[in-house]
């Protein structure tokens, strides 16, 4: 009657082992570390940079616990924060001799002390939120009017190009705020322009009028299109912020929309607000210029002569100098898309660019007039430019599609495309709120949250053991298993634990024990009614199951509502709350019954069970457990 088949015990054992394995990294703590990553997409972090880091630490007399190349960054772990700060200064001086143009980002970080065998099994600790780890919080206001003005400027350029192709005569196109004014000398030209705008510019609406002897058309962005442009600008800025913040080595940054024009940025573990502001304010733009090929320019490339007037000197990835003209042919503003790919002829990694109408026309004209000459494509970050490629123009290139190739890997091509596609902000942003939470306050919050969960668990366990005897001990073991399973799930999902999450964890303990209370009281009720101990255990679990399901499902519905409609701390609470309900149903019923069946199911002639005092009010007496 009260026996589990072997496969059910196997499930319990596997769940217990997996939970213990994936919850284990949370108990090793974190070690102070210095992380070195590339500050530019063209900079590589490889074994040569690893050797320079090790040499810098050796020269400074600093001993590191571990220095290793992990992915695209180097991570050096140290015994204390004092050694960590000294190591950062030493590595910074060695890798970034010019502070105005640093090729590497040297950032402080906290890394898990988990052993290598746990890391190899992808067992990682939970991320800690801003309130537990400390860090910086920014509220950014996006200038939506600037986004609309920028789009209107782009549309004005496109209208000029289309009118030129369609041979529509006009006497001037100007942008006035978020509207585009077009003037004509003839009514026929105005009518032709109206048809062109209606056919090719669906996001614009136009109003015609007369202004003296001239005809005027005012085109403005439709409200629906304006809303779309603002949404795209907000998403573009969020994507850009994600790309930039990756440099800081922040384990789990929070970057989310708040309202229609605000973005919240939380960077756990980052204490340097100036560094964070520098990262948030980065720009990455593209410029296309012609290469200066005079004799003076070639002498300047080798360093034997001065740079000719009207030209500038930049370096390629291999260190080769290139003299380019100051005149900019095209910029990143004319870029509408950038995707990684391969060169059709050489099969080398390449970046395929798509230009807008204005950019395509300019690029076609320039390439037609400059066949046989070199054109340089430069990438600018933080005001510093670098030549990505400088190919020779073989023929006229039309259609608005440009290819960047030569001396780049597939990873570099993907990174370059990403940086060009989301390297600059779609609309300006202003920091309207800034907060810094110190690591000492975060450590204090962790201690308080841990103490609340620990003391809550101990108080519940003591009460259950005192009131329900052995069944109370089994309930306490299932409660501990529930907590272990919850921590393991959060670690496997790489969830971010915050103070509200710890509050939800403490709340889950009280809710989880409720299932065992229902079961224990149901068993007592069956014993009071005269059932045998084995029958009472069987009926107690079976009849309590429906009540447990009802109470947990209704609570889960409320948790899902918090998860769907909440934001920030509310969502953190809801995630732990919902997961805790699911784990409590598994541990409170399936796991605890397995332990009870293992303990009592083997006894064929069971006389009594240890479940505390069973009162029988009808007989005016009580039956004590063994």
PyMOL commands that set and color helices and strands:
alter all, ss='L'
color gray80, all
select helices_A, chain A and resi 6-27+47-59+81-95+99-101+116-120+130-133+144-166+187-200+223-248+273-280+295-301+332-334+357-369+410-421+439-492+499-528+533-565+569-600
alter helices_A, ss='H'
color red, helices_A
select strands_A, chain A and resi 30-38+66-70+73-77+104-112+127-128+135-142+172-176+179-184+204-211+214-221+254-258+262-268+284-290+311-315+321-325+330-331+335-342+349-355+374-381+384-392+401-405+429-437+496-497+614-616+621-623
alter strands_A, ss='S'
color yellow, strands_A
deselect
rebuild
show_as cartoon
